[in-house]
Amino acid sequence: MTFRRFDVRKVRKLAERERYAELYFHWREAEQMIASNFPHARRYGRRLKKRVEGLYASWFGNMAAQSSIPGQAVEV
């Protein structure tokens, strides 16, 4: 079983909106792999999910603090 390798270099070149969409796509793929019956797919899915969540946190983690809605309270 072969998997399409996640290439962060490709994702870094994208605009912010497309980057978010690409991370979401790979996160969904990881969720499906984790739900698989194949041990190799589950293992790769867990690694991919951890990698994608880390990238999301580093790229979009401060978006909540920069809320575009004035007067909205942000819980931390």
C-alpha positions in Angstrom: 0.0 0.0 0.0 1.5 3.4 -1.0 0.4 6.8 0.1 0.7 10.1 -1.6 3.3 11.9 0.5 2.4 15.1 2.2 4.7 17.8 0.8 4.8 20.9 3.1 6.8 22.8 0.5 3.9 22.8 -1.9 1.5 24.0 0.8 3.8 26.8 2.0 3.7 28.4 -1.5 -0.1 28.7 -1.5 -2.1 31.8 -0.4 -3.6 31.7 3.1 -7.0 30.6 2.0 -5.7 27.8 -0.2 -3.2 26.8 2.5 -6.1 26.4 5.0 -8.1 24.3 2.5 -5.1 22.1 1.7 -4.4 21.4 5.4 -8.1 20.6 5.9 -8.0 18.2 3.0 -5.0 16.4 4.4 -6.5 16.3 7.9 -9.6 14.6 6.5 -7.4 12.1 4.7 -5.6 11.4 7.9 -8.9 10.8 9.7 -9.9 8.3 7.1 -6.5 6.5 7.3 -6.8 6.3 11.1 -10.2 4.6 10.7 -8.8 2.1 8.3 -8.2 -1.6 9.1 -4.7 -1.5 7.8 -2.0 -1.0 10.4 0.3 0.9 8.1 -2.5 3.2 7.1 -3.4 3.9 10.7 0.2 4.6 11.6 0.7 7.0 8.7 -2.6 8.6 9.4 -1.7 9.4 13.0 1.7 10.8 11.9 0.0 12.9 9.1 -2.7 14.2 11.5 -0.1 15.3 14.1 2.0 17.0 11.3 -1.0 18.8 9.9 -2.3 19.9 13.3 1.2 21.3 14.1 1.3 23.3 10.9 -2.2 24.6 11.5 -1.3 25.7 15.0 1.9 27.5 13.8 0.2 29.2 10.8 -3.3 29.9 12.0 -3.0 29.7 15.8 -3.1 33.4 16.2 -6.2 33.9 14.1 -8.5 33.6 17.1 -6.8 36.5 18.7 -7.1 38.6 15.6 -10.9 38.2 15.3 -12.4 40.3 12.5 -15.7 40.8 14.5 -15.3 43.9 16.7 -16.5 43.5 20.3 -16.3 39.7 20.2 -14.9 38.2 23.3 -12.2 35.6 22.7 -11.6 32.8 25.2 -8.1 31.6 25.7 
